[in-house]
Amino acid sequence: MGKRIATVLGATAAALMLTTTTASADTIITDDGNFIYWQRNCNTSYAGTVSKTKATTAKGNDGSCAGHAWLRVLGDSWGDWKHGATSKTLTSPSGKFRKAQHKGCADCTVYTTEVK
């Protein structure tokens, strides 16, 4: 009986992991290195870009995602995550940005763009 319970629990855990993995999949529409455009599984689109002086993450008004537009940048070191309901922009007057990371919610997939 213990073996049967373990088998059922194992199958349930595997099904849950498969469902969780599938549900969190994003679709990358464009990735040019310094610009990325993706769509989350809730059909909301997001875009992120970076230059030496400016980085932005923006959320489209399509789909049903509740997640914010999240952004952090690498200058001398990685900064803290910042977010806004529809977009977040950070600037570097000294032109030190090298990379930026973008995501569509606190726990979402992180996408990195790099200054070309």
Residue pairs with C-beta under 8 A, 6 or more apart in sequence:
23 41
24 41
24 108
24 109
25 41
26 38
26 39
26 40
26 41
26 104
26 108
26 109
27 38
27 39
28 36
28 37
28 38
28 111
29 37
29 38
29 39
29 45
30 36
30 37
31 37
31 111
33 113
33 114
33 116
34 49
34 50
34 51
34 113
34 114
34 115
34 116
35 47
35 48
35 49
35 113
36 47
36 48
36 49
36 102
36 111
36 113
37 45
37 46
37 47
38 45
38 46
38 47
38 104
38 111
39 45
39 46
39 63
40 46
40 63
40 65
40 67
40 104
40 105
40 108
42 63
42 64
42 65
43 62
43 63
43 64
43 65
44 59
44 60
44 62
44 63
44 64
44 65
44 67
44 104
45 59
45 60
45 62
45 63
46 57
46 58
46 59
46 60
46 69
46 102
46 104
47 56
47 57
47 58
47 60
48 55
48 56
48 57
48 58
48 71
48 100
48 102
48 111
48 113
49 55
49 56
49 100
49 113
50 56
50 73
50 97
50 99
50 100
50 113
50 114
50 115
51 97
51 115
52 92
52 95
52 96
52 97
52 98
52 115
53 91
53 92
53 93
53 95
53 97
54 89
54 90
54 91
54 92
54 97
55 71
55 73
55 89
55 90
55 97
55 100
55 113
56 71
56 87
56 88
56 89
56 90
57 69
57 70
57 71
57 87
57 88
57 100
57 102
57 103
58 69
58 86
58 87
59 65
59 67
59 68
59 69
59 85
59 86
59 87
59 104
61 86
65 104
65 105
66 105
67 103
67 104
67 105
67 106
67 108
68 83
68 84
68 85
68 86
68 88
68 104
68 105
68 106
69 83
69 84
69 85
69 86
69 87
69 88
69 102
69 104
70 81
70 82
70 83
70 88
70 102
70 103
70 104
70 105
70 106
70 108
71 81
71 82
71 83
71 88
71 89
71 90
71 100
71 101
71 102
72 78
72 79
72 80
72 81
72 82
72 100
72 101
73 79
73 90
73 92
73 97
73 99
73 100
73 101
74 97
74 98
74 99
74 100
74 101
75 92
75 96
75 97
75 98
76 96
78 101
79 90
82 88
82 90
83 106
90 97
90 100
97 115
98 114
98 115
99 112
99 113
99 114
99 115
100 112
100 113
101 110
101 111
101 112
101 113
102 110
102 111
102 112
102 113
103 109
103 110
103 111
